[in-house]
Amino acid sequence: MSDKKINTPSEIVILDGVTYKRENLDIPFSGIYNWIAEDGTLVMSTEFKDGKKNGESIVYNSDGSVSYREYFINDIKQTQ
């Protein structure tokens, strides 16, 4: 998983299909958003650009192994 800080789901807001950080609703979110379930069973790391999923979205198992990964371009899941 990325070494960026872990975020909580309440830190992001989706408005009209665009993702924002709650503290800045004027600028669509760009960066890596990491989230972990309170019980540690689900860890997710997702890349965003201009408020849309762009790049890799990875779900990790609690042992750190990859459960699955998806790729997005402008919020559209890419088939491989």
PyMOL commands that set and color helices and strands:
alter all, ss='L'
color gray80, all
select helices_A, chain A and resi 9-11
alter helices_A, ss='H'
color red, helices_A
select strands_A, chain A and resi 12-15+18-21+24-28+31-36+43-49+52-60+66-73+76-77
alter strands_A, ss='S'
color yellow, strands_A
deselect
rebuild
show_as cartoon
